[in-house]
Amino acid sequence: MAYSYWELALYFFFYSFGGWLVEVGIYAIKEKRVCNRGILTLPLSFSYGISMVLLILLLPTLESNYIFQLLMALIVSSAVRNLANFLIERLGKGRIPKDSDYSMFSGELGKTTVALLIALGFLFVYLLVHPVVFLAVHTLPQWLSILSVIVLAVLSCADAAVLLYVFHIDDRDGENEQRRREYSRDKARFGRRIYQLVWGRIERAYPGMEKALPGERCHVFAQGICFDKLIWMFMICALLGDLIETLYCKLTIDVWMSRSSVIYGPFSIVWGVGAVLLTIVLQKVVQKDDRYVFLAGFFLGGAYEYLCSVFTEVFLGTVFWDYSDMPLNIGGRTNLLFCFFWGVLAVIWVKVCYPRLSGWIERVPPVPGKILTWIMLLFMICNILISAAAMTRYTDRMAGKAADNAVELFLDQRYNDALVEFVWPNLRIRDRANT
């Protein structure tokens, strides 16, 4: 895949910002406050941008060999990070903090573990995030991409020049020390401003919500029905749903068949979203008799399955299931037998499965749990977007449409017919002539 210089520059700034967000996010989760973890006033961490651009150029040469790709990510990320810290120490004469602080890990084993985790993170971004970024960049007008790069480059150079000036002036009087303190305060104000903006938005949306006090810690992760728990429920049930369907196919038709909804990983979106809906909606009837829970699941499950069928057909031009040959079907999209199963599943879920899964999730340590929540969310968002793009392009190829731009060429190369048909063996293209 050939990239223009403007593209690579845009990727550099995007991933520099993304790396800065990761650093700030981890620190905020750990310390319960926002702090600018970069060396600049701008929200940029250049070592992440440099590493990612290098990997974008290098990793395609090791396509499909994930072990060597991981090794390459480890070498590149470690080399760039160490070089960046060396330059920072030399240029800043010990006054500028390192780009990243992993002092919480001690010993060679701790450092090796951190380096490996960072490499895995880069590989994850390359495989899942970068295809989405690639598609987004190629939807932008070229003039906008070039203008963005120029503006960001000018701002970065100005910020770096101010930084070097502040930290290289002579220390013979207190005025210069005061300038350094002012620069540090500017960075701190930047972090506080972000904190105020975020909480201002939250308070407007949820007036009754209170901010956590400095130093306050959450001793129970994902207590009650909250955002974190719902993400974990979605991922767990999406995985279990795929495994159940795979075993069902093996037992009924003696075929090991992929039942995944997405390109990467054995995850069934229908099961994951269904579990979240059952958790939220059925909490209002969980204390009532089982028959009320059954009826709620019966109608909710049937409507949900029908809606999923319509969505995939209308927006993706594909059909994943068709119950037209079964009795008591509703437009071939659902039937009363499966509605009955949804009702039974609802009772089992709210009475048995959810309480146990909820208890297990709440035992996760708060900080790792919060980090894993956002990793899983990012993973699944990118996975869904990539899968939708690959599926849409597959339908176009089946219709005889050749690739006529960089995005379509990328999708044809990365997600070819063989891969799509392996992941979705039951995929049928909607008959456009009859719609």
Secondary structure as the mmCIF struct_conf table of DSSP 4:
data_model
#
loop_
_struct_conf.conf_type_id
_struct_conf.id
_struct_conf.beg_label_comp_id
_struct_conf.beg_label_asym_id
_struct_conf.beg_label_seq_id
_struct_conf.end_label_comp_id
_struct_conf.end_label_asym_id
_struct_conf.end_label_seq_id
HELX_RH_AL_P HELX_RH_AL_P1 TYR A 5 GLU A 31
BEND BEND1 LYS A 32 ARG A 33
BEND BEND2 GLY A 38 PRO A 43
HELX_RH_AL_P HELX_RH_AL_P2 PHE A 46 LEU A 58
HELX_RH_3T_P HELX_RH_3T_P1 LEU A 59 LEU A 62
TURN_TY1_P TURN_TY1_P1 GLU A 63 SER A 64
HELX_RH_AL_P HELX_RH_AL_P3 TYR A 66 GLY A 92
TURN_TY1_P TURN_TY1_P2 LYS A 93 GLY A 94
BEND BEND3 ILE A 96 ILE A 96
HELX_LH_PP_P HELX_LH_PP_P1 PRO A 97 LYS A 98
BEND BEND4 ASP A 99 ASP A 99
TURN_TY1_P TURN_TY1_P3 SER A 103 MET A 104
BEND BEND5 PHE A 105 PHE A 105
HELX_RH_AL_P HELX_RH_AL_P4 GLY A 107 PHE A 124
HELX_RH_PI_P HELX_RH_PI_P1 VAL A 125 VAL A 129
HELX_RH_AL_P HELX_RH_AL_P5 HIS A 130 THR A 139
BEND BEND6 LEU A 140 LEU A 140
HELX_RH_AL_P HELX_RH_AL_P6 GLN A 142 HIS A 168
BEND BEND7 ILE A 169 ILE A 169
BEND BEND8 ARG A 172 ASP A 173
HELX_RH_AL_P HELX_RH_AL_P7 GLY A 174 ALA A 205
TURN_TY1_P TURN_TY1_P4 PRO A 207 GLY A 208
HELX_LH_PP_P HELX_LH_PP_P2 LYS A 211 LEU A 213
TURN_TY1_P TURN_TY1_P5 PRO A 214 GLY A 215
BEND BEND9 HIS A 219 VAL A 220
TURN_TY1_P TURN_TY1_P6 PHE A 221 ALA A 222
BEND BEND10 GLY A 224 ILE A 225
HELX_RH_AL_P HELX_RH_AL_P8 PHE A 227 ILE A 253
BEND BEND11 ASP A 254 ASP A 254
BEND BEND12 SER A 261 PRO A 266
HELX_RH_AL_P HELX_RH_AL_P9 ILE A 269 VAL A 281
HELX_RH_3T_P HELX_RH_3T_P2 LEU A 282 LYS A 284
TURN_TY1_P TURN_TY1_P7 VAL A 285 GLN A 287
BEND BEND13 LYS A 288 LYS A 288
HELX_RH_AL_P HELX_RH_AL_P10 ASP A 290 LEU A 316
STRN STRN1 THR A 318 VAL A 319
BEND BEND14 PHE A 320 PHE A 320
TURN_TY1_P TURN_TY1_P8 SER A 324 ASP A 325
BEND BEND15 MET A 326 MET A 326
TURN_TY1_P TURN_TY1_P9 PRO A 327 LEU A 328
STRN STRN2 ASN A 329 ILE A 330
TURN_TY1_P TURN_TY1_P10 GLY A 331 ARG A 333
STRN STRN3 THR A 334 ASN A 335
HELX_RH_AL_P HELX_RH_AL_P11 LEU A 336 ILE A 348
HELX_RH_PI_P HELX_RH_PI_P2 TRP A 349 CYS A 353
HELX_RH_AL_P HELX_RH_AL_P12 TYR A 354 GLU A 362
TURN_TY1_P TURN_TY1_P11 ARG A 363 ARG A 363
BEND BEND16 VAL A 364 VAL A 364
HELX_RH_AL_P HELX_RH_AL_P13 PRO A 366 MET A 398
TURN_TY1_P TURN_TY1_P12 ALA A 399 GLY A 400
HELX_LH_PP_P HELX_LH_PP_P3 LYS A 401 ALA A 403
BEND BEND17 ASN A 405 ASN A 405
HELX_RH_AL_P HELX_RH_AL_P14 ALA A 406 ARG A 414
BEND BEND18 TYR A 415 TYR A 415
HELX_RH_AL_P HELX_RH_AL_P15 ASP A 417 VAL A 423
TURN_TY1_P TURN_TY1_P13 PRO A 425 ASN A 426
STRN STRN4 ARG A 428 ILE A 429
HELX_RH_3T_P HELX_RH_3T_P3 ARG A 432 ASN A 434
#
